Amino acid sequence: AQSVTQLDSQVPVFEEAPVELRCNYSSSVSVYLFWYVQYPNQGLQLLLKYLSGSTLVESINGFEAEFNKSQTSFHLRKPSVHISDTAEYFCAVSARTSGSRLTFGEGTQLTVNP
Amino acid sequence: GAGVSQSPSNKVTEKGKDVELRCDPISGHTALYWYRQSLGQGLEFLIYFQGNSAPDKSGLPSDRFSAERTGGSVSTLTIQRTQQEDSAVYLCASSLAVNTGELFFGEGSRLTVL
C-alpha cells in the first residue's frame, strides 16, 4: 500500500514570493507521482506528473516538482506566485504495478495575498 | 460530453434514507473512479471500475455503499440508510489510459445528511 503525507495544511504567502509545498510518500514498490490542484468552486485537475525519465517536471503555469527517490519526496515549487495560484493542492501516488488507483495526501491550502 | 458530469451537484437528505449519485465519464474513458472528500480531510478512494467490472472496491466504507457501471459508461453510487458521517463531497473521475494516473474529475456531488 502507498501513503502520502503533505506536511503543511495551510501555506499563506505574499504575491511574487517563492513557495514550496511539501510532499512525502511511502511505498514498497515503484510509484508514479502527481500534483493535483483544486481552484475555488472547481473540480480537481492535474497540475503535473512524474512517470519516468527526468526527475524534474514542470507545469504550464510555472510550477515544478522534483522526484527525490532517496528522500521519498515530491515537493512542489514556484519561484514567484500570483493571486490566481490560490487553491488547494493535493499530492498523489500510484503504484506502477497496479491500475490507476491514486492515493492522495490531505491537501495543502495555498493562499496568495496581495 | 466534454468533461466528467456528476449529478446531483447538491443533495440534502434525512438520516436513514437512500441516495443515488450519478457519474457520466468522458466519452471513451474506460476507467472510472469514485472518491470521497470530507471536510478537512483528503480524498478517500472508494471504488474503481475498468469497463463494467470493479477490480478494486476495497475502499467502500461499509456494506451500505455500492456502485455499478453499465455499458462501460455511466456509473451510480448508492448509499443505503444514510448516516450523518456519510456527509461529504463525492467525486467521480475517469481516465483513458490505465496506469498513468491522469484522472479527470467531475465537480462532485455534495451530500448532506441531516
Interface residues (C-beta under 8 A of the other chain):
Chain A: V4 Q6 Y32 F34 Y36 Q42 G43 L44 Q45 L46 K49 L51 F90 A92 S94 R96 S98 G99 S100 R101 L102 T103 F104 G105 E106 G107
Chain B: G3 V4 A31 Y33 Y35 Q41 G42 L43 F45 Y48 Q50 P55 D56 L91 A93 S95 A97 V98 N99 T100 G101 E102 L103 F104 F105 G106 E107 G108
